[in-house]
Amino acid sequence: MTVSNPLDPAALDAALENVHRAGVPGLFAEVRDGDEVWRGAAGVADLATGRPVTAGMRHRVGSITKTFTAAAVLRQVECGHIGLDAPIGRYLPQLVPGARGDAITVRMLINHTSGLAEYLPYAYPSLKAFPDLANTDPRSLDDLRFTRFDPVELIAMGVAAPPTGAPGATPGVYSNTNYLLLSALLEKVTGTTAERCITRTVIDHAGLQDTELPTDPHVQGPHSRMYEAWFGMIDPPRDYSVYDMSWVGPAASLISTVADLNRFYALLFAGEIVSPSSLAEMRRTVRVISQEGKTIDYGLGLHPMEAAPGQGVFWGHGGSAWGAGALSLISPDGGRQLSVAVNLQRWNALDASGRPQPHPVDAALAAFYRVALYG
């Protein structure tokens, strides 16, 4: 797919501003079309002071981290240190013991078909009923803000929970337990922490100057406050920009910029992060049930998305942390890219059955994506 329409800066500015007017305090984005680049920002980084957001701010990008972690694993596959279709029990028998360890492969962890459940509702007691959202409340977000979690304990919660399916069965179910296991796998085969491995083999390799896996609760450098609404249960939305991200680690803790995200995905799709054959594996998809309960196509840390039906598929990943959201997409030929960051999350109210209701922000974001990706 090649996008033929050139960038329209005025339309992009207006569409971004419309998202702010619809209810997001602040957002910023970079759109690339070949050598042409547009950057924009709308709204505020701090509701109390009115400090504006800028397009160069650093931001928590949530599960976009998974593409980085998957790429680090595939680089180890290319070196012969990991077998993509080898059982995880070969490497980490103490974490996934017995028959499950023999049945679950590395590939199943990366594409969420392992059948391992999400550990989050076990780590965050007030989210115990997740995804039955109507019966959750956000108390754990505050209670555990500075808790230092042990990833081995988080993995154990997911492994001990009732399986979501048989290993390899589809649709798989999206689970952060899978990516904490991949992090433990990287540590096992490289002899260093997963964070150092991903930094050395992916972040530094790509020349990303403003991207890191954090080691403390703070975002260093210029950044926005990050406002969490938890489906209207936190009103007004509360700032969670200072937060210990060990609850999710290399599954979703990355800090980056929209420019760095676009650079990373451009290099990935140019075959400069992993080999072309590894990239082809990343783009082999299976059916997976997302955290929003939607059935999507998911590859190895990548998934295809349409911003408008029938107008062409883009590849990339979205992400959410407490108060911070991001999305990064690239056309298959690498010619058109979008990375966007927002400083409000879970703005939708819930209906009586606990389903998120449509919000003007949803429509405004969808309109911005269409302008950015298709012109």
LINDA-V65263 format. One record per backbone hydrogen bond with DSSP energy under -0.5 kcal/mol. CO is the residue of the C=O (numbers start at 0). NH is the residue of the N-H. Records with the same first field share a line. If there is no record, write none. Layout:
# LINDA-V65263
CO->NH, NH
This chain:
# LINDA-V65263
0->332
1->3
6->8
7->11
8->12
9->13
10->14
11->15
12->16
13->17
14->18
15->19
16->20
17->21
18->22, 23
19->22
22->24
24->43
25->342
26->41
27->340
28->39
29->338
30->37
31->336
32->35
35->32
37->30
39->28
41->26
42->52
44->224
45->49
50->44, 45
53->56
57->223
58->255
60->63
61->64
62->65
63->66, 67
64->68
65->69
66->70
67->71
68->72
69->73
70->74
71->75
72->76
73->77
74->78
75->80, 81
76->79
81->83
82->85
83->106
85->105
86->89
87->90, 91
91->94, 95
96->99, 100
97->101
98->102
99->103
100->88
102->104
103->87
104->108
105->109
106->110
107->112, 113
108->111
109->300
111->172
112->167
114->163, 164
118->121, 122
119->123
122->124
123->126
124->127
125->136
126->129
128->131
130->132
131->134
132->135
136->139
137->140, 141
138->141, 142
139->143
141->144
143->146
144->243
146->148
148->150
149->152, 153
150->154
151->155
152->156
153->157
154->158
155->159
156->160
157->116
165->168
171->288
174->177, 178
175->179
176->180
177->181
178->182
179->183
180->184
181->185
182->186
183->187
184->188
185->189
186->190
192->196
193->197
194->198
195->199
196->200
197->201, 202
198->203
201->205
202->207
203->206
206->208
207->210
211->213, 254
216->242
217->219
221->57
225->227, 239
226->344
227->237
228->233
229->232
232->234
237->227
240->242
242->244
243->246
244->247, 248
247->250
248->251, 252
252->213
253->60
254->211
255->58
256->260
257->261
258->262
259->263
260->264
261->265
262->266
263->267
264->268
265->269
266->271, 272
267->270
273->272
274->278
275->279
276->280
277->281
278->282
280->283
281->299
282->284
285->297
286->170, 171
287->289, 295
288->173
289->292
293->289, 295
295->287
297->285
298->300
301->298
302->315
304->313
307->310
312->331
313->304
314->329
315->302
316->327
318->325
320->322, 323
322->226
323->320
324->341
325->318
326->339
327->316
328->337
329->314
330->333
334->33
335->330
336->31
337->328
338->29
339->326
340->27
341->324
342->226
344->228, 229
345->230, 231
348->356
350->353
354->350
358->361, 362
359->363
360->364
361->365
362->366
363->367
364->368
365->369
366->370
367->371
368->372
369->373, 374
370->374
